[in-house]
Amino acid sequence: MRILQSVFTVCFLFLFLVAARAEGLPPQVVDALSRAEIPPFAVGAYVQEIGGPVMAEMNQDIPLAPASTMKLVTTSAALELLGPTYTWKTRAYVDGIQQGDVLRGNLVIKGSGDPAFMVEHLWQLLRRIRARGIREIKGDLVLDRSVFEQAVFDPAGFDGDPAKPYNVGADALLLNYKVLGFRFLPDAAEGRVTVATDPPLAGYPILAPSMTNDECGDWRGRLQPVIDASGARFGGSYSALCGERTLYLHPYQISQTQYFAMVFRQIWKELGGCLKGEVVDGIVPPDARMVAEWESAPLPQVIRDINKFSNNVMARQLLLTIGAEALQLPATPDRGAAIVHMWLANKKGIDTSRLVMDNGVGLSRVERIPALTMARLLANVYRSPLMPEFLSSMPLIGLDGTMRQRLRNQPVTGRGHIKTGMLNDARAIAGYVLAASGKSYVVVCMINHANASRSQEALDVLLQWIFEKG
């Protein structure tokens, strides 16, 4: 049996080497892939000098799961369709009469899909409302989310782990990525643990875990959290040896409205305000008047956060914004994807027949794109006036973002802008390399296979080869 297995392995590696080299991958990359036992049919790759000849290619026309490199499609489309000066505006309106410091009516806050509307931004918006002299709100706080179509979103639908922050659904009035940070503060003298939330929530009780002196180890697994609208309960334990640590969770059992309400009430109270009514969903009435506005950072700064750190929640928001602005209708992922398809086909002349967009993020089981399609898009962007903004949004090899721990202190360090992608059965890189010769290259490589997690060596070798031989 062992002899048969050895013969099979040798045959597999021989066929891999013959097939891969026949299609033009460099030998050192082929060797790394064969060691990882990744067959040729699982690899899609395309390397080309900008405006010049193809350097390497393999299965370049086969649509594969791109993982987070799909964000390059969404962000490049956004740069051109929305423009590099595009910003999101979160506005506050009053629907009623102000008498002294009392608003006899409702305060309405309308979101525009800002991907990075944080607690400090809400604080500034509310501070501007207080500067208008409003202290007490007799009516309700109305949240207008109408820019995005309201739809049922299953946070467990992708990987069965709804508490992961990357599984937060899109929201036109998304606040703080709808994430809660629980900071654990052990007090050895008192023999107890204090838990603080970030952001602080009004009227939100927390039952802290018991304190132990065990090894820190798997401290997250021992907490046993239950997070819902009635409070947070940690039925497990926390070791004093862990010191101060923070656990970030998506409170998926708390609705977007409930989350916003608790943060609003806390900040409004700290500013000396008072809300008598409830927090409800609705729309801005026609006769309401605007009293304050928060304007986001411009789009290039937003896509930098998306691509450098592969922020899934922000990328979801961006695809919906594309759809909302283009169609002037409540946005859906399908509408946003349709606009991107039309932009690629009609404006860029790029074949999209094999492009499948789901959420524009890559956190999907259905999204697909051929390596050649991705490469043509990247080459097109490189020749556009928006190239500097786009390149600067991508991780630098060995220096920052998702590439900061890869190829450090190597000749290729800092010589390429590369977006990475990672799913259980998929690994990908896409971007640009400035070779030692001074020539610039587009590189795309996607691997879809059960052994994809073993492919990092091959992907890194490919980047080094482009730098040395290009």
C-alpha positions in Angstrom: 0.0 0.0 0.0 2.8 2.4 0.9 4.5 1.7 -2.4 1.3 2.5 -4.3 0.9 5.7 -2.4 4.4 6.7 -3.1 4.0 6.0 -6.8 0.7 8.0 -6.9 2.4 10.9 -5.2 5.3 10.9 -7.7 2.9 10.7 -10.6 0.8 13.5 -9.2 3.8 15.8 -8.8 5.2 14.9 -12.3 1.8 15.7 -13.9 1.6 18.9 -11.9 5.0 20.1 -13.0 4.3 19.2 -16.7 0.9 20.9 -16.7 1.9 24.0 -14.8 5.1 24.7 -16.7 3.3 24.1 -20.0 1.1 27.0 -19.1 3.9 29.4 -18.2 4.2 29.6 -14.4 7.8 30.0 -13.2 9.5 26.8 -11.9 9.9 28.0 -8.4 6.2 28.8 -8.1 5.3 25.4 -9.6 7.6 23.7 -7.1 6.0 25.5 -4.1 2.5 24.7 -5.4 3.4 21.0 -5.8 4.8 20.9 -2.3 1.4 22.2 -1.1 -0.3 19.5 -3.2 -2.4 22.1 -5.1 -3.2 20.9 -8.6 -3.0 23.1 -11.7 -6.7 23.3 -12.3 -7.1 25.0 -8.9 -4.9 27.9 -9.9 -5.8 31.0 -11.9 -2.9 33.4 -12.6 -2.0 36.3 -14.9 1.1 38.5 -14.8 1.7 41.2 -17.4 3.9 44.3 -17.7 1.7 47.4 -17.8 1.4 48.1 -21.5 3.7 45.3 -22.4 4.0 41.5 -22.8 2.5 38.7 -20.6 5.0 37.3 -18.2 3.0 34.3 -16.9 -0.5 32.9 -17.1 -2.4 29.9 -16.1 -6.2 29.2 -16.3 -6.6 32.9 -16.7 -10.1 32.6 -18.2 -11.5 30.4 -15.5 -13.8 32.1 -12.9 -12.5 31.5 -9.4 -13.5 32.7 -5.9 -11.4 35.8 -5.4 -12.0 36.2 -1.6 -11.2 39.7 -0.5 -9.5 40.7 -3.7 -13.0 41.3 -5.0 -12.8 44.5 -3.0 -10.6 45.9 -5.7 -13.5 45.7 -8.2 -15.8 47.5 -5.8 -13.4 50.2 -4.7 -12.1 50.9 -8.3 -15.7 51.3 -9.5 -16.5 53.6 -6.6 -13.5 55.8 -7.3 -14.7 56.5 -10.9 -18.5 56.3 -10.4 -18.7 58.4 -7.2 -15.5 60.5 -7.7 -12.5 61.0 -5.5 -14.1 63.9 -3.7 -17.3 62.0 -2.8 -18.4 62.1 0.9 -21.3 60.8 2.9 -23.5 63.1 4.8 -25.4 62.2 8.0 -28.1 64.9 8.7 -30.3 65.8 11.6 -33.7 67.4 11.1 -36.4 68.7 13.5 -40.0 67.9 12.9 -41.8 70.2 15.4 -41.5 73.5 17.2 -38.6 74.6 19.3 -39.6 76.6 22.4 -36.6 77.7 24.4 -34.5 74.6 24.8 -37.4 72.2 24.3 -38.2 70.6 21.0 -41.9 69.8 20.9 -41.7 67.2 18.2 -39.3 64.7 16.8 -35.6 64.7 16.0 -34.9 62.8 12.8 -31.4 61.5 11.8 -31.0 60.4 8.2 -28.1 58.2 7.2 -26.5 58.1 3.7 -24.7 54.8 4.1 -21.4 56.2 5.6 -19.1 53.2 6.0 -17.2 54.8 8.9 -19.7 56.8 10.9 -18.2 56.3 14.4 -19.2 57.2 17.9 -17.1 60.3 17.9 -18.8 61.5 14.7 -22.2 61.0 16.3 -21.0 63.0 19.3 -20.0 65.9 17.1 -23.3 65.8 15.3 -25.2 65.8 18.6 -23.0 68.6 19.9 -24.0 70.7 16.9 -27.7 70.0 17.7 -27.1 71.1 21.3 -25.4 74.3 19.9 -28.8 75.1 18.3 -30.2 75.3 21.8 -32.0 72.0 21.8 -31.8 70.2 25.1 -35.0 68.3 25.7 -36.7 66.3 22.9 -40.4 65.8 23.8 -41.1 63.6 20.8 -39.2 60.6 19.4 -35.8 60.1 17.8 -36.6 58.9 14.3 -33.9 57.0 12.3 -34.2 57.3 8.5 -32.5 54.4 6.8 -34.3 54.7 3.5 -31.2 55.1 1.3 -30.7 51.3 1.6 -33.6 48.9 1.0 -34.5 47.2 4.2 -33.9 43.5 3.9 -33.5 40.5 6.1 -29.9 39.7 6.7 -28.6 36.5 8.3 -25.3 37.2 10.1 -24.8 33.4 10.5 -25.4 32.8 6.8 -21.8 32.9 5.7 -19.9 30.8 8.3 -22.3 30.2 11.2 -20.6 32.6 13.5 -22.9 35.7 13.7 -20.9 37.3 16.6 -17.9 37.9 14.4 -17.6 41.6 13.6 -17.1 40.9 9.8 -20.6 39.5 9.8 -22.4 42.8 10.4 -25.0 43.6 7.8 -25.2 46.8 5.8 -27.2 49.7 7.2 -27.7 53.3 5.8 -27.2 54.5 9.4 -24.5 52.2 10.4 -22.8 53.3 13.6 -19.4 52.2 14.8 -19.6 49.1 12.5 -22.2 47.9 15.0 -19.6 46.4 17.1 -19.2 46.2 20.9 -15.9 46.1 22.6 -16.0 44.5 26.1 -12.9 45.5 28.2 -12.1 43.2 31.1 -10.4 44.8 34.1 -9.4 42.3 36.7 -9.0 43.5 40.3 -6.9 41.0 42.2 -7.3 42.9 45.5 -11.1 42.8 45.2 -11.2 39.3 43.6 -13.5 40.4 40.8 -13.6 41.5 37.2 -15.1 44.8 36.0 -16.4 45.0 32.4 -16.7 48.2 30.4 -18.2 48.6 27.0 -16.9 50.6 24.1 -19.0 52.5 23.1 -20.8 53.0 26.4 -24.5 52.1 26.3 -27.3 53.8 28.2 -29.2 51.4 30.5 -27.3 48.3 29.5 -26.5 46.0 32.4 -23.5 43.7 32.3 -23.0 40.6 34.4 -19.2 40.1 34.7 -17.4 36.7 34.6 -16.0 35.3 37.8 -12.3 35.8 38.3 -9.7 33.0 38.6 -6.0 32.7 38.8 -5.7 30.0 36.1 -3.4 30.3 33.1 -4.7 32.9 30.6 -4.8 30.5 27.7 -8.1 30.5 25.8 -9.6 33.4 27.7 -12.2 34.1 25.0 -13.5 30.6 25.0 -14.0 30.6 28.8 -16.1 33.8 28.9 -19.4 32.2 27.7 -21.0 35.5 26.6 -24.7 36.0 26.0 -25.3 39.4 24.4 -28.9 40.6 23.7 -31.0 43.7 24.1 -31.6 43.1 27.8 -27.9 43.1 28.6 -24.6 41.2 28.4 -23.9 38.2 30.6 -20.6 36.4 30.9 -21.4 33.0 32.5 -17.8 31.8 32.5 -14.5 33.0 34.0 -11.7 35.3 33.4 -8.1 34.9 34.7 -6.4 37.7 36.5 -3.2 36.6 34.8 -4.7 37.9 31.5 -4.5 41.5 32.6 -6.7 44.0 30.7 -8.0 42.7 27.4 -10.8 43.6 25.0 -13.2 41.3 23.2 -14.9 42.7 20.1 -18.3 41.2 19.2 -21.1 41.8 16.8 -24.2 42.0 19.1 -26.3 40.3 16.5 -29.3 39.8 18.8 -29.5 43.6 19.2 -31.2 45.3 16.2 -29.5 48.3 14.5 -32.2 50.5 15.9 -31.6 49.3 19.5 -27.9 49.7 19.2 -28.1 53.2 17.8 -30.7 54.1 20.5 -28.5 53.0 23.4 -25.5 54.9 22.1 -27.5 58.0 21.3 -29.1 58.1 24.8 -25.8 57.8 26.5 -24.1 60.6 24.5 -27.2 62.8 24.6 -27.3 62.5 28.4 -23.6 63.3 28.7 -24.3 66.4 26.6 -27.0 67.5 29.1 -29.8 66.4 26.8 -33.0 64.6 27.5 -35.1 62.3 25.2 -38.7 61.8 26.4 -39.9 59.6 23.5 -38.8 56.4 21.9 -36.2 55.6 19.2 -38.1 54.4 16.0 -37.5 53.9 12.3 -39.1 56.3 9.9 -38.4 58.9 7.2 -37.7 62.6 7.1 -41.0 64.4 6.8 -41.3 66.9 3.8 -41.6 69.9 6.0 -38.8 69.0 8.5 -35.8 71.4 8.6 -32.2 70.5 8.8 -30.3 71.6 12.0 -27.0 69.8 11.8 -24.8 67.7 9.4 -21.8 65.4 9.7 -19.7 65.0 6.6 -17.4 61.9 6.2 -13.8 61.7 5.1 -13.5 61.7 1.3 -13.8 58.4 -0.6 -10.0 57.8 -1.1 -9.5 57.7 2.7 -12.5 55.3 3.0 -11.2 52.9 0.4 -7.8 53.0 2.0 -9.3 51.5 5.1 -11.3 49.0 3.0 -8.3 47.7 1.1 -5.4 48.0 3.5 -7.3 46.2 6.3 -9.8 44.3 4.2 -12.8 45.7 6.0 -15.8 43.7 4.9 -18.5 45.8 6.5 -17.3 49.0 4.9 -17.1 47.3 1.4 -20.7 46.2 1.7 -21.7 49.8 2.4 -19.7 51.0 -0.6 -21.3 48.7 -3.1 -24.8 49.8 -1.9 -23.7 53.4 -2.1 -22.8 52.9 -5.8 -26.3 51.5 -6.5 -28.0 54.2 -4.5 -26.2 57.1 -6.2 -26.5 55.6 -9.7 -30.2 54.7 -9.6 -31.6 57.1 -7.0 -33.5 54.2 -5.5 -33.1 52.3 -2.2 -30.0 50.3 -2.7 -29.6 46.5 -2.8 -26.5 44.4 -3.4 -28.0 43.3 -6.7 -28.5 46.9 -7.9 -25.0 47.9 -6.9 -23.5 44.8 -8.7 -25.5 45.6 -11.8 -24.1 49.1 -11.9 -20.5 47.7 -11.6 -21.2 45.2 -14.4 -22.4 48.0 -16.7 -19.4 50.2 -15.8 -16.9 47.5 -16.6 -18.6 46.4 -19.8 -19.7 49.8 -21.2 -17.0 52.2 -19.9 -14.0 49.9 -19.7 -14.7 47.4 -22.4 -14.0 44.5 -20.1 -15.9 41.2 -20.6 -18.1 40.6 -17.5 -19.8 37.4 -18.7 -17.9 35.3 -16.1 -18.0 37.9 -13.3 -20.3 37.0 -10.4 -20.8 39.7 -7.8 -22.8 39.0 -4.6 -21.9 41.6 -2.1 -18.7 43.1 -3.6 -16.7 42.1 -0.6 -15.4 38.6 -1.4 -17.0 37.2 1.8 -19.2 35.0 -0.3 -19.5 31.4 -1.5 -20.7 32.5 -5.0 -18.6 35.5 -6.1 -16.3 34.6 -9.0 -14.0 36.4 -11.4 -11.3 35.1 -13.9 -7.7 36.2 -13.2 -7.7 37.9 -16.7 -10.7 40.0 -15.9 -9.2 41.2 -12.7 -5.9 41.9 -14.4 -7.5 43.9 -17.2 -9.3 46.0 -14.6 -6.1 46.7 -12.7 -4.3 47.6 -15.9 -7.1 50.0 -16.8 -7.0 51.7 -13.4 -3.2 52.0 -13.6 -3.5 54.1 -16.7 -6.3 56.3 -15.3 -6.0 59.7 -13.5 -7.3 58.0 -10.4 -4.3 55.6 -10.2 -2.5 57.4 -7.3 -5.6 57.2 -5.0 -6.2 53.6 -5.9 -2.6 52.4 -5.5 -2.3 54.2 -2.1 -5.3 52.3 -0.8 -3.6 48.9 -1.2 -1.2 47.2 1.3 2.5 47.7 0.7 4.5 44.4 0.6 6.1 43.8 3.9 5.1 47.1 5.4 1.4 47.6 6.2 -2.1 46.4 6.0 -2.7 42.7 5.4 0.8 42.4 3.8 2.7 43.7 6.8 3.9 40.3 8.0 4.7 38.9 4.5 8.0 39.2 2.7 9.5 41.5 5.3 13.1 42.6 4.9 13.2 41.1 1.4 14.3 42.8 -1.9 10.6 43.1 -2.9 9.6 44.8 0.4 7.8 48.1 -0.3 8.0 47.4 -4.1 4.4 46.4 -4.6 0.8 47.2 -3.7 -0.9 43.9 -3.1 -4.5 43.1 -2.0 -4.8 39.7 -0.3 -7.8 37.4 0.0 -8.5 34.5 2.3 -11.3 32.1 2.7 -11.2 28.5 4.1 -10.6 27.0 0.6 -9.4 30.1 -1.2 -6.3 32.3 -1.2 -5.6 35.2 -3.6 -3.3 38.1 -4.4 -4.0 41.0 -6.8 -2.2 44.2 -7.5 1.0 45.7 -8.8 4.7 45.0 -8.5 7.5 47.5 -9.4 10.3 45.2 -10.6 14.0 45.8 -10.1 14.2 46.8 -13.8 11.9 49.7 -13.1 9.0 48.2 -15.1 5.6 47.9 -13.5 3.5 44.7 -13.6 0.0 43.6 -12.9 -0.3 40.4 -10.9 -3.3 38.3 -10.1 -3.2 34.8 -8.6 -6.2 32.9 -7.2 -6.2 29.5 -5.7 -9.4 27.5 -4.9 -8.6 24.2 -3.3 -8.8 22.4 0.0 -5.1 23.0 0.4 -5.3 26.7 -0.3 -4.2 27.5 3.2 -0.8 26.0 2.3 -0.3 28.3 -0.7 1.3 31.4 0.9 4.8 30.3 0.0 3.9 30.0 -3.7 2.2 33.3 -3.8 5.1 35.1 -2.1 7.6 33.3 -4.4 5.6 34.6 -7.4 5.9 38.2 -6.1 9.6 37.8 -5.6 10.0 36.3 -9.1 8.2 39.3 -10.7 10.5 41.7 -8.8 13.7 39.9 -9.8 12.8 38.8 -13.4 10.4 41.5 -14.6 
